[in-house]
């Protein structure tokens, strides 16, 4: 849990600086590598260290993948797609795998190794177009829009439209920073009243969900 908290705090900051795609795949690789390492750990110390860094990857992955996904969608689809998850299917498959695999080491190694299948999609999945527009990468963003249009058999948008999108995104960024009143950072969340009003309900909601979920999960034997 400490590893997940560390990953959640750091991954979003890194994703803002180095890109959603790079940090998404980095955290995925981190979770898979140290997940496998924990199954091979010869003692409890290396096991604990491996689980911590695997947690960093998982915590970072959860934060970045939601941002990465939402930035490909128009506002009308963001709420719906942000609520859809296949987490429950993964847990059911984990239960099924645990039924047939008696060794906890082999179970950890196999389930962790499946994460590397995601790495194979790196050449196919593009960078977030919103991230590219926010960072002035107009040409790269245009190529992403062309790729998305090809996937959906749609007409390619012109460079003028991409330029207008970039201006619109920049205006949104300026308005957001003006509302916050200081340079956007972790500190700004703690120093500005508007962000606190938005942050506290989310923290309480996630705390309640996590408390109930892990409380039930850790007591399933009873």
Order of alpha helices (4+ residues) and beta strands (2+ residues): alpha-alpha-alpha-alpha-alpha-alpha-alpha-alpha-alpha-alpha-alpha-alpha
